[in-house]
Amino acid sequence: MVSAVSLPEWYLGVGCCGRKRQNVINQFSSIAGDARVSFLGNVLVGRDVDVNELRALHHAVVLAYGAESDRRLDIPGEDGSPGAGVFSAREFVWWYNGHPDARHLPIDLSKVRSVAICGIGNVALDCARALLAPPLRFVPTDLAAHALAQLTGDHQTGGGSAVREVHLVARRGPVQAACTPKELKELLTDCGVSARTATPDQLTVSEADSAEMKATRLKRRVFELVSKAVGEASAADAATAAGDRSSPQRRRDLFFQFYRNPVEVLRGPGGAVTGLRVERTAVRPDGPGGTSVAVGSGVFDTIPCDMVLKSIGYKSLPVQGVAFDCRRGVIPNVAGRVLQQTNATASSAASGSTSGSGGGGKGGVPAADVGLYVVGWLKRGPTGIIGTNLVDAEETVDSLAGDAEALLRAGEMSHGSAGPPGAAGLEALLRQRGVRVVGWRRWRLLDEHELAAGRAAGRVREKVTEVREMLRICGFAVE
């Protein structure tokens, strides 16, 4: 396993300290500790070693680097001076989970009362949960210390987060929301928020919506959860207005801004975000195959906010020497087998993962690039949850297992009966190049340090987020 950072990537996670994420950490850590597995951290493919070198050293290479870029809104005001209040959801998640590349993001939640999140997928819900949940809930978790200090406050940061409302901005309606019911329910029930819509008619159901919910249980469940939460908040407001104080008091509001398309980030004289201008939309079956699309109405509103998070999708990036579909942001493949590069566009060769066996070259589809595989978001696009990735990985592993005999024969032909040198050869190459490789034993030093610091603070772990400090703890001399 080759990782660009000094620690296994699964410790950086997406979810906000959830039980599912902890289960993933435990399972992967158990596998990585197996004697048959080699972990090489602080190694960046493309800088320290290239894909062709990896392939020459192994029978097979599986590309699993995911999607580490973001789709843009491409609207006025999106780009401002550093610290001007617009971040991608990926950056924000990396920030609160302690990713070294995001520790210095200029986020100051003590000055943010309202946040607009563009998108309503599961990552958007993760961001909303981090902003809206009772801050003390995060104290025993492994949330990054700098994020915890901003959420809860301390002697240095003062009063902690000032966030009182989050707006989830979606171009289409609740029936078309990209989130899944379980994640939505966790946000609505665990955070103690009042759920609201921008206008009452945003929960009106059309005939097309009814048909969509009838066909897909998950869409119906999402709509039911939103409707129930908004109804309960309205009832509580009415009871409070009538003098009934028995309902629990909600400190923070979650606004569902359905049928709203972001068109401009509004900024004040100093460049600070002051609002998000949106156009009201309607859903029409004008997309490919009759799919629903948002159509602008020419009517505009302003959502007052102090920070904007963009959660409209991730993008994978190409790696040199491997075919890439720039339109879809995936490596073209058949059941996880990477297809060879051609002069034609990759998208005409394949649209992500499809069923079938490799090696073909029939029907205009390029042959599989023998010994090269892909998995996860890089394979199919940035969709799904942990369970989706499990099914995806099983398909790729099945393909690799089916090719095992051919791969072994190829290895013997190129390297003799011993086969490719594998991890030992890679470590020797990296050592020759002066790369400070964080192997599993060195990583365990960092792991034990973080766990001990966490125990001392009454937390699961206290993450180290600075690369130089990570390397020092791992036993390297750091200037």
C-alpha positions, 0 to 999 in steps of 0.5 A: 500500500502506497500513501502520499501522507505519512499515515494510512489514508483511512485515518483521515476519513470522510464522516464526522467521527462516526461509528462506521468510520471507526469500524473501517479504521479497525478493519483496515488496520488489522489487515495492514498489520498482516505480515503479507502487507507492506505499507509505504507512507510519505510516498507520492506516485508521480513525484517519488515513483511513477506508475510504470515503475510500480508495474515493473516491480509488481505482478499487478497494480491497483489504482485507488487514489480516489478523487482529490479535486473538486467541481467548481460552481463557476460563479462570480465571487467564488474565488476571493483572497485567501481566507475569504470564506469559500471552501470546498466540502472536501477541504472542510472535511480534511480540516476537521479530520486533521489532514496535513494539507488542510491544517492551515485553512483560514477558517474562523468559526467564531466569526461565522453565524450562518453557513451555506452549503451548496449541495445535499449529498452525504458529504454536505450532510457531514459538513452540516453535522460538524457545524450543527452538532452540540460541540461537546459531543466532539470532545472525546472523539479524534476530531483534529485539535484545531477544529475542536478548539474552534467548535468548543472554544478554549482560553486561546480561541474564546467562545468557540463556534458562532454558527447558528444556522446552516443552509443546504442549497439544492438546485432540485427538490427533496425527492431528487436529493442525493443524500441517503436516508440513514445519513439524513436521519443522523443529522436530523435526530442527533444534532438537535436542530430545527429543520425548516424550508425556505418557503412552505411550497418547497415540500409540494409534491408533483406527479413526477415526484410521486412517480419517482418516490413510488419507484425508489424507496430511498427517495421516498424515505428521504422526502418523509424524513425532511417532511417530518422534521420540518413539520415537527419544527413548525409545531414546536414554533407554534407551541412556543408562540402559544406559551407552551415551553415544554418542547425542547429548545433548539439552538441551531437551525437547518434550512433546506433551500430546495429549488435554488441554484447558486449564481453569485457569492456576495462579498462586502467591501473587505472581501468577506462573504455576506451572502449567496445569491440564488435563482429559483428553479423548477424541475423539468424532465428535460434531461437525457432519458427524461431525467429531471433537470433544474430550470431557472425561473429568473427570480432571485433570492439572497441567503445571508451567510458568512461562509460558503461550502461547495459540495457539488461533487469531487473530481479524480485527477489523471496520473501519467501513463494511464488512460483517463476519461476527462469528461467523467473524471474516471479511469476507463475500465471493464470490471476494474481492469484498466483499458489501454490508452488510445488516440481516441477519447477515453470516454468513447472507449468506456464510461467508467466501470462496465461488466465483462472481461478484460483483454478484449479489444472487441467492438471498438473497446480497447484491450485491458492494460494487463496488470493494471486495475482501478477501484473506488471513485476513480473507477466509477465516479464520486458516488456511494457510501462505504458499502458501495465501495465494498461491492466495487472493490469485490468486483475489481478483486474478482477480476484480478483473481481471474487474471492471476495465472496470466499475471504469474506467467508474465512475472516469470517471463520478465523476472525469472522464477522468483517473479517481480521484487515487489515491496522490497524492490520498491523500498530499495528504489525509494531509499536510493532516491532519498525518500523518507518512507514511513513503513508500518513500524514507523507509523505505529510509533506515530499511532502510539504517540497519538493514542497516548496523547489522546488518553492524557486528554480524555480523547480517542486520539490526539492527531498530529497534523504537521508533516515535519512533526509526523516524520520526527515522531516516526524516527526521522531526523528533521531540520 
